[in-house]
């Protein structure tokens, strides 16, 4: 098989892998990269492809798929949960692009999203599809509910992981190694290890209790897909007035519609009952007086979180609890570095407490090494990382390690 990364090999974002076999092309992922106050970035243009396989719904893996379908008419393969959430994010991307004046750069519209649905073909975990002379089988990737790895079976076997987590979380079971000849694996956390998950969760619960008991409000900015639901599960047994706001409410509904992708649907339904959803302006007024607020956006770049921050910015009893990665140039990074965030109209100085918690949905350095060993590959291709050399150092000598750059052709 001939392969080429069209994006996302030496960086996190806009991932896309082109695979050519027997004269036919298929894609794995076709994402975009969002940077605050800048136009969205896309992978390199793709040739005609027969199909695109999406591992999960996060936009850095799926966000350019409507554009790919518009240009090539290809089939779209993923599972039902991933398709539901991806389309939600596609429509939101169109809305945001229009609002920020990037509609012509995004270059897809509502009709293109409907075309994605028309071309959609379901592949769920354990199922196999035939395309381009290859057999593609889906396996759980653990990252978020619905996340899949794809095993490519031809003259040799190749596993493409997408984003990967090997540890059980409240939402999902961790991914298990799949024996293969070639392994194409994300290396987002190369060189870094997470603290023990139970310790991070216990610390979050402890700090929420501390903030509420001193009379403050705990504001927890979350990514709408995965992180909001994970935090709801962690905090569901607390006896407080707790609210959820933002797009994650819709994702909550998709998760209950597809219970087979969750580790414990009963616990998730209990968490949904415990948190009050903000659906109206009057509900938001009540939420502002609540004790715990989980809300989008996870990096504080817009969304309801800015309203709550404006309310609590000078309340020393309150706290902002960051539970996700804060990218360069994001409001979340500005908050950590400068104690400020930008709104549409002003810059706010945040004087309440700010803290961070590691609840990553990615495998860390040591977990990646263990997973690679379990797959027993001959060749390992590292991708989706700006620090993959750190992982390569620990692999050299035991595996043939490849680190192709965007646009570089290679064969497996």
Residue, then its C-alpha position, 0 to 999 in steps of 0.5 A: x500500500x502507498x500512503x501519504x499524510x495530507x495533514x496531521x502527521x507532525x502536528x495535532x490537527x487537520x489529520x488526513x491519511x491517503x491510502x492507495x491500493x490496487x489503483x484505488x484511493x481511500x482516506x482515513x480522517x479528513x479534519x481541520x485545525x481551528x486557531x483563535x482569530x484565524x481562518x480554519x486550516x485544512x489538509x492538502x487537497x485529496x485526489x478522487x477517493x472511494x471512501x473516507x473512514x472517520x475514527x471519531x467526531x472531533x473536528x481535527x479528525x472529521x471537520x473537513x469531510x463535507x468538503x471532501x464529499x463535495x469534491x469527490x462524492x466519496x462514501x463516508x464510513x463510521x458508526x451511527x454515534x460518530x455520524x450524529x455528533x459529527x454532523x452536529x459539529x459540521x453545522x456548528x462550524x458553518x454557523x461559526x465560520x459565517x459569524x467570523x467571516x470565514x464562510x468562503x474559506x470553510x467552503x461547505x454548507x448545509x447542503x454539503x452536510x446533507x450529502x455526507x448523510x446521503x453517502x454515509x455507510x455504517x461500520x460499527x466495532x467488530x464489523x468489516x467493510x470491503x473497499x479498494x481491494x482491502x478489508x477494513x475492520x473497526x475496533x474500539x479506540x477508547x478515546x470517547x464513546x464511538x471512537x474506533x481504530x481501523x484494521x486494514x487487511x491486505x497483503x499485510x495488516x495495518x492498524x490506524x488508531x486515530x485518537x487512542x486511550x488505553x485506560x478505562x474512564x467513567x465513559x468508556x473502556x480502554x482500547x486493547x492492542x490489535x496484533x498487526x504488521x504495521x501500526x499507525x499510531x497517534x503520539x499526542x502525549x509523547x514525552x508526557x505522562x498523566x497523573x493516576x486517573x483516580x487521583x485526578x478525579x478525587x482532587x476535582x471532587x475535593x476542590x468542587x466541594x471546597x469551593x461550594x462549601x465556602x460559598x462560591x460557584x465552581x465553573x467548569x469549562x468543558x469540551x462538548x463531546x466527551x469531557x462534559x459527560x466525563x465530568x458529569x459522571x465524576x460529580x454526579x453524587x455531589x449534593x449541590x445545585x448543578x447545571x450544564x450549558x452549551x452544545x454538550x446538552x445535545x451530545x448528552x442526548x446522542x449518548x443516551x440514544x446510543x447506549x452501547x457505546x458507553x461503559x455504564x449507561x445507567x450511571x450516565x442517565x443518573x448523571x443527566x438527572x442530577x444536572x439541570x440543563x440550561x435551555x432558556x434564558x430564565x434557566x440560565x438566570x437560575x444557573x448563574x446562581x447555581x453552585x456547579x456549572x459545567x459549560x462550553x467552550x472548553x478553551x473559553x473561546x466563546x460560548x456560555x462560559x463567558x457569561x458565567x466568568x463575567x458574573x464570578x470574575x471578582x468573587x474570590x470564593x468562586x473558581x474556574x476549573x480547567x479540565x482540558x488542554x488549553x491550546x496556544x492563543x486560546x482564552x484558556x491559555x491566556x487565563x493561565x498565563x495572564x489571568x485574563x480572557x477576551x470577550x467580543x467587547x472587552x478583556x476581563x481580569x479574572x480574580x477568582x481562583x483558577x486551577x487545572x486537572x488532568x482528565x485527558x482522553x489520550x494515552x500518555x507516553x508509557x501507555x502508548x509504549x505498552x499498547x505498541x508492544x501489545x500490537x507486536x508490529x514490525x513497523x510503527x508510524x508516529x502521527x498526530x504529534x508535535x513531539x513524536x521524537x520523544x516516543x521514537x527514542x524509546x522505540x528505536x532498536x525494537x521497531x522500524x519507526x517512521x515519522x513521515x512529514x505532511x505530503x511525503x509518500x511512504x509504503x507499508 
